């Protein structure tokens, strides 16, 4: 069995950095990086808690594969939206208004 202090600290650091990146950054790509850091922290926590359990074939070892696959698809879609917004507005700063009326 592993000692859980290291993985818990790593997960807390990843989630903390991701939450900081989400709240502070105005750039759309860096905001996406923050979301991915939060997701990675949750996966580290999931795998670490599954490794301490008695059941070797629990969903904690298979579920991260599905989450990583879905996260990769989410990144592709988000980058496509960001690229389209960049082509339309010529910037990806989220703090500046687009200049169009709704």
ChimeraX attribute file (.defattr): number of C-alpha atoms within 10 A of each C-alpha:
attribute: neighborCount
match mode: 1-to-1
recipient: residues
	/A:1	7
	/A:2	10
	/A:3	10
	/A:4	13
	/A:5	10
	/A:6	11
	/A:7	18
	/A:8	18
	/A:9	14
	/A:10	15
	/A:11	23
	/A:12	17
	/A:13	15
	/A:14	21
	/A:15	21
	/A:16	16
	/A:17	17
	/A:18	24
	/A:19	16
	/A:20	14
	/A:21	20
	/A:22	20
	/A:23	10
	/A:24	12
	/A:25	16
	/A:26	15
	/A:27	16
	/A:28	22
	/A:29	18
	/A:30	15
	/A:31	20
	/A:32	19
	/A:33	16
	/A:34	24
	/A:35	19
	/A:36	20
	/A:37	22
	/A:38	22
	/A:39	18
	/A:40	21
	/A:41	22
	/A:42	18
	/A:43	20
	/A:44	19
	/A:45	19
	/A:46	19
	/A:47	17
	/A:48	21
	/A:49	15
	/A:50	17
	/A:51	18
	/A:52	13
	/A:53	12
	/A:54	9
	/A:55	10
	/A:56	11
	/A:57	10
	/A:58	12
	/A:59	12
	/A:60	19
	/A:61	15
	/A:62	11
	/A:63	13
	/A:64	17
	/A:65	12
	/A:66	10
	/A:67	14
	/A:68	15
	/A:69	10
	/A:70	12
	/A:71	16
	/A:72	13
	/A:73	12
	/A:74	14
	/A:75	16
	/A:76	12
	/A:77	12
	/A:78	15
	/A:79	15
	/A:80	12
	/A:81	13
	/A:82	18
	/A:83	17
	/A:84	13
	/A:85	16
	/A:86	14
	/A:87	11
	/A:88	11
	/A:89	13
	/A:90	11
	/A:91	15
	/A:92	19
	/A:93	16
	/A:94	13
	/A:95	10
	/A:96	9
	/A:97	9
	/A:98	15
	/A:99	7
	/A:100	5
	/A:101	5
	/A:102	4
